[in-house]
Amino acid sequence: MNFVQPIRDPAIIDDIKEFLKSESERNYMMFTFGINTGLRIQDMLKLRVRDVQGEHLILIEMKTNKKKWIKINAALRRELKRFTEGMGRDEYLFQSRQGENKPIKRDMAYKIMRKAAKRFGLADIGTHTMRKTFGYHMYQKTKDITLVQTLLNHSDKSITMRYIGMDQDMMDAAMSSFGL
């Protein structure tokens, strides 16, 4: 597995959203959903319209087999309502164009992310970037590593700090201000 980074710059996040929206509503929604929930791609791709119609998203994580409750924030709820208008409750949220009511596959989600990365000259970007971007910005907003650790379902704070790229940011800042 390749090591990926979060997208740290909010302006680049907005640019990626705009780019993806111009290409495909589905791709835009996948990215927007990922950076607002912190879910792993395998959990996102199995979601159906009925799963995102309430105040909370409730699912069993595939990796951990643990039940997860995620509050759908107001901005994401608005986008989901717009995106799912006219869709049936049993339809997959991120549908493939291949076949009837089938979700896109993980490799397609990866291609979508890589295309956006190439367009904006970003390195170390993959599907997990959405999850890391969520964690990074949640930490920047709250400065509560325990909260982020819990949201990402990590066993230790140090894992979370490394995972969201804060260790690298701190080392970069220290080296930038260091000189003998």
C-alpha positions as CSV (number, residue, x, y, z in Angstrom):
1,M,0.0,0.0,0.0
2,N,1.3,3.5,-0.9
3,F,1.7,6.1,1.9
4,V,-0.7,9.0,1.2
5,Q,-1.0,12.4,2.6
6,P,-4.0,14.6,3.7
7,I,-4.8,17.6,1.6
8,R,-3.8,20.4,4.0
9,D,-4.8,23.5,2.0
10,P,-8.5,24.4,2.1
11,A,-8.2,26.3,-1.2
12,I,-6.9,23.1,-2.9
13,I,-9.8,21.2,-1.4
14,D,-12.2,23.7,-2.9
15,D,-10.4,23.5,-6.3
16,I,-10.6,19.7,-6.3
17,K,-14.4,19.9,-5.5
18,E,-14.9,22.3,-8.4
19,F,-12.9,20.2,-10.7
20,L,-14.7,17.0,-9.8
21,K,-18.1,18.6,-10.0
22,S,-17.3,19.8,-13.5
23,E,-16.5,16.2,-14.5
24,S,-19.1,14.3,-12.5
25,E,-21.6,14.9,-9.7
26,R,-20.9,11.3,-8.4
27,N,-17.1,12.0,-8.2
28,Y,-17.7,15.3,-6.5
29,M,-20.1,13.7,-4.0
30,M,-17.6,10.8,-3.3
31,F,-14.9,13.3,-2.5
32,T,-17.1,15.6,-0.5
33,F,-18.6,12.7,1.4
34,G,-15.2,11.2,2.2
35,I,-13.6,14.4,3.5
36,N,-16.7,15.1,5.7
37,T,-17.1,11.6,7.2
38,G,-13.6,10.1,7.4
39,L,-14.9,6.8,6.3
40,R,-12.6,4.3,4.5
41,I,-13.4,3.8,0.8
42,Q,-14.6,0.3,1.2
43,D,-17.3,1.5,3.7
44,M,-18.3,4.4,1.5
45,L,-18.8,2.3,-1.6
46,K,-21.3,0.0,0.0
47,L,-23.6,2.8,1.0
48,R,-27.1,3.2,-0.4
49,V,-29.3,6.2,-0.5
50,R,-31.4,4.9,2.5
51,D,-28.2,4.9,4.6
52,V,-27.7,8.7,4.3
53,Q,-31.2,10.0,4.7
54,G,-31.2,10.5,8.5
55,E,-29.3,12.7,10.9
56,H,-26.7,9.9,11.4
57,L,-25.0,7.4,9.2
58,I,-24.9,4.1,11.0
59,L,-22.8,1.2,9.7
60,I,-20.5,-1.7,10.6
61,E,-17.0,-0.9,9.6
62,M,-15.6,-3.6,7.3
63,K,-12.0,-3.3,8.6
64,T,-12.8,-3.3,12.4
65,N,-16.3,-5.0,12.3
66,K,-17.3,-2.2,14.8
67,K,-20.6,-0.3,14.7
68,K,-20.0,3.4,13.8
69,W,-22.4,6.3,14.2
70,I,-21.5,9.4,12.3
71,K,-23.5,12.6,12.5
72,I,-24.1,14.0,9.0
73,N,-23.2,17.7,9.2
74,A,-25.5,20.3,7.7
75,A,-23.4,21.1,4.7
76,L,-23.0,17.4,3.8
77,R,-26.7,16.8,4.4
78,R,-27.6,19.6,1.9
79,E,-25.3,18.1,-0.7
80,L,-26.6,14.6,-0.2
81,K,-30.2,15.8,-0.5
82,R,-29.4,17.5,-3.8
83,F,-27.4,14.6,-5.0
84,T,-29.9,11.8,-4.1
85,E,-33.0,13.7,-5.4
86,G,-34.8,11.3,-7.7
87,M,-32.8,8.3,-6.6
88,G,-34.5,5.2,-5.1
89,R,-33.8,4.3,-1.5
90,D,-32.0,1.1,-2.5
91,E,-29.7,2.6,-5.1
92,Y,-26.0,2.7,-4.4
93,L,-24.8,6.2,-3.5
94,F,-21.8,6.0,-5.8
95,Q,-23.1,4.1,-8.8
96,S,-21.0,2.6,-11.6
97,R,-21.9,3.3,-15.1
98,Q,-21.4,-0.5,-15.7
99,G,-24.5,-2.5,-15.0
100,E,-27.7,-1.5,-13.2
101,N,-27.4,-0.3,-9.6
102,K,-23.8,-1.4,-8.9
103,P,-21.4,0.7,-6.9
104,I,-18.1,1.8,-8.4
105,K,-15.2,-0.3,-7.5
106,R,-12.2,0.7,-5.3
107,D,-9.9,1.0,-8.3
108,M,-12.3,3.5,-10.0
109,A,-12.4,5.6,-6.8
110,Y,-8.5,5.5,-6.9
111,K,-8.5,6.6,-10.5
112,I,-10.8,9.5,-9.7
113,M,-8.5,10.7,-6.9
114,R,-5.3,10.2,-9.0
115,K,-6.9,12.3,-11.8
116,A,-7.6,15.1,-9.4
117,A,-4.1,14.8,-7.9
118,K,-2.5,15.0,-11.4
119,R,-4.6,18.0,-12.3
120,F,-3.4,19.9,-9.2
121,G,0.1,18.6,-9.1
122,L,-0.3,16.7,-5.8
123,A,1.8,13.8,-4.8
124,D,1.0,10.9,-2.4
125,I,-2.7,11.0,-3.1
126,G,-5.1,8.0,-3.1
127,T,-8.5,7.1,-1.8
128,H,-7.3,7.1,1.8
129,T,-6.4,10.8,1.3
130,M,-10.1,11.7,1.9
131,R,-10.0,10.0,5.4
132,K,-6.7,11.6,6.3
133,T,-7.9,15.0,5.1
134,F,-10.9,14.6,7.4
135,G,-8.7,13.8,10.3
136,Y,-6.2,16.5,9.6
137,H,-8.8,19.3,9.4
138,M,-10.8,18.0,12.3
139,Y,-7.6,18.2,14.4
140,Q,-6.9,21.7,13.1
141,K,-10.4,22.8,14.0
142,T,-10.6,21.2,17.5
143,K,-7.0,20.6,18.5
144,D,-8.4,17.6,20.2
145,I,-6.3,14.5,19.3
146,T,-8.3,12.2,21.5
147,L,-11.5,13.2,19.6
148,V,-9.8,12.6,16.2
149,Q,-8.4,9.3,17.5
150,T,-11.9,8.2,18.5
151,L,-13.4,9.4,15.2
152,L,-10.8,7.4,13.2
153,N,-11.0,4.4,15.5
154,H,-7.3,4.4,16.3
155,S,-5.8,2.6,19.3
156,D,-3.3,5.3,20.2
157,K,-2.8,9.1,19.9
158,S,0.6,8.7,18.4
159,I,-0.8,6.6,15.6
160,T,-3.4,9.3,14.9
161,M,-0.8,12.1,14.9
162,R,1.4,10.2,12.4
163,Y,-1.6,9.2,10.4
164,I,-2.9,12.7,9.8
165,G,0.5,14.1,9.0
166,M,1.0,16.2,12.1
167,D,4.3,14.6,13.0
168,Q,5.6,15.6,9.6
169,D,4.2,19.1,10.0
170,M,5.9,19.5,13.4
171,M,9.2,18.2,12.1
172,D,9.0,20.5,9.1
173,A,8.2,23.5,11.3
174,A,11.1,22.7,13.7
175,M,13.6,22.3,10.8
176,S,12.4,25.5,9.2
177,S,13.1,27.5,12.4
178,F,16.4,25.6,13.1
179,G,19.8,26.8,12.1
180,L,23.3,26.8,13.6
